[in-house]
Amino acid sequence: MVAKVLISDPLSEDGVKILKDAGFQVDEKPGMSEDELCSVIGDYDCLIIRSGTKATKKVIPEQLSHNVSLGYSMKDGRYSVILECTDITNEKLYDNYRLQKPGRTFNMKFRYYISK
């Protein structure tokens, strides 16, 4: 799968050539308004900007993840069972490097504390 790159500000031909030689599908669309950018940003894997384009929260939205955890301790905390569910709503979330995080996950932990 070829990554699609959107360049929304003027960039030198050398820079564009480097991206194309690396195998990226590059689209140059300088001078787009914020509404135009919002309508096409979902089709791309990467956005390259300089000082002309403002990447506001409208263009790159916030991500929200809901997690739930339930724990139960027995025998004064010596044994515990913990149930967790991460990303309950199963939203598509990305880390700082644009890598997609795993979707909804369920975990169960058993803990046993050894004491003297």
Contacts in CASP RR format, 6 or more apart in sequence:
PFRMAT RR
TARGET T0000
AUTHOR 0000-0000-0000
METHOD contacts of the structure
MODEL  1
MVAKVLISDPLSEDGVKILKDAGFQVDEKPGMSEDELCSVIGDYDCLIIR
SGTKATKKVIPEQLSHNVSLGYSMKDGRYSVILECTDITNEKLYDNYRLQ
KPGRTFNMKFRYYISK
2 23 0 8 1.000
2 24 0 8 1.000
2 25 0 8 1.000
3 24 0 8 1.000
3 25 0 8 1.000
3 45 0 8 1.000
3 46 0 8 1.000
4 24 0 8 1.000
4 25 0 8 1.000
4 27 0 8 1.000
4 43 0 8 1.000
4 44 0 8 1.000
4 45 0 8 1.000
4 46 0 8 1.000
5 19 0 8 1.000
5 24 0 8 1.000
5 25 0 8 1.000
5 26 0 8 1.000
5 27 0 8 1.000
5 44 0 8 1.000
5 45 0 8 1.000
5 46 0 8 1.000
5 47 0 8 1.000
5 48 0 8 1.000
6 27 0 8 1.000
6 29 0 8 1.000
6 40 0 8 1.000
6 41 0 8 1.000
6 44 0 8 1.000
6 46 0 8 1.000
6 47 0 8 1.000
6 48 0 8 1.000
7 16 0 8 1.000
7 26 0 8 1.000
7 27 0 8 1.000
7 28 0 8 1.000
7 29 0 8 1.000
7 30 0 8 1.000
7 48 0 8 1.000
8 29 0 8 1.000
8 30 0 8 1.000
8 31 0 8 1.000
8 32 0 8 1.000
8 37 0 8 1.000
8 47 0 8 1.000
8 48 0 8 1.000
8 49 0 8 1.000
8 53 0 8 1.000
9 30 0 8 1.000
9 31 0 8 1.000
9 48 0 8 1.000
9 49 0 8 1.000
9 50 0 8 1.000
9 51 0 8 1.000
9 52 0 8 1.000
9 53 0 8 1.000
10 30 0 8 1.000
10 50 0 8 1.000
11 28 0 8 1.000
11 48 0 8 1.000
11 50 0 8 1.000
16 26 0 8 1.000
16 28 0 8 1.000
19 26 0 8 1.000
20 26 0 8 1.000
24 46 0 8 1.000
27 44 0 8 1.000
29 40 0 8 1.000
31 53 0 8 1.000
32 40 0 8 1.000
32 53 0 8 1.000
34 54 0 8 1.000
34 56 0 8 1.000
34 58 0 8 1.000
34 59 0 8 1.000
37 53 0 8 1.000
37 59 0 8 1.000
38 58 0 8 1.000
38 59 0 8 1.000
41 47 0 8 1.000
41 59 0 8 1.000
41 60 0 8 1.000
45 98 0 8 1.000
46 98 0 8 1.000
47 55 0 8 1.000
47 59 0 8 1.000
47 60 0 8 1.000
49 55 0 8 1.000
63 91 0 8 1.000
63 93 0 8 1.000
63 94 0 8 1.000
64 91 0 8 1.000
65 86 0 8 1.000
65 87 0 8 1.000
65 89 0 8 1.000
65 91 0 8 1.000
65 93 0 8 1.000
66 87 0 8 1.000
66 88 0 8 1.000
66 89 0 8 1.000
67 84 0 8 1.000
67 85 0 8 1.000
67 86 0 8 1.000
67 87 0 8 1.000
67 88 0 8 1.000
68 84 0 8 1.000
68 85 0 8 1.000
68 88 0 8 1.000
69 82 0 8 1.000
69 83 0 8 1.000
69 84 0 8 1.000
69 85 0 8 1.000
70 82 0 8 1.000
70 83 0 8 1.000
70 84 0 8 1.000
71 80 0 8 1.000
71 81 0 8 1.000
71 82 0 8 1.000
71 83 0 8 1.000
72 80 0 8 1.000
72 81 0 8 1.000
72 82 0 8 1.000
73 79 0 8 1.000
73 80 0 8 1.000
74 80 0 8 1.000
77 113 0 8 1.000
78 112 0 8 1.000
78 113 0 8 1.000
78 115 0 8 1.000
79 110 0 8 1.000
79 111 0 8 1.000
79 112 0 8 1.000
79 113 0 8 1.000
80 109 0 8 1.000
80 110 0 8 1.000
80 111 0 8 1.000
81 108 0 8 1.000
81 109 0 8 1.000
81 110 0 8 1.000
81 111 0 8 1.000
82 107 0 8 1.000
82 108 0 8 1.000
82 109 0 8 1.000
82 111 0 8 1.000
83 106 0 8 1.000
83 107 0 8 1.000
83 108 0 8 1.000
84 106 0 8 1.000
84 107 0 8 1.000
84 108 0 8 1.000
84 109 0 8 1.000
85 104 0 8 1.000
85 105 0 8 1.000
85 106 0 8 1.000
85 107 0 8 1.000
86 103 0 8 1.000
86 104 0 8 1.000
86 105 0 8 1.000
86 107 0 8 1.000
87 93 0 8 1.000
87 101 0 8 1.000
87 102 0 8 1.000
87 103 0 8 1.000
87 104 0 8 1.000
87 105 0 8 1.000
88 104 0 8 1.000
89 104 0 8 1.000
90 103 0 8 1.000
90 104 0 8 1.000
91 103 0 8 1.000
92 100 0 8 1.000
92 103 0 8 1.000
93 100 0 8 1.000
93 101 0 8 1.000
93 103 0 8 1.000
94 100 0 8 1.000
94 101 0 8 1.000
95 101 0 8 1.000
END
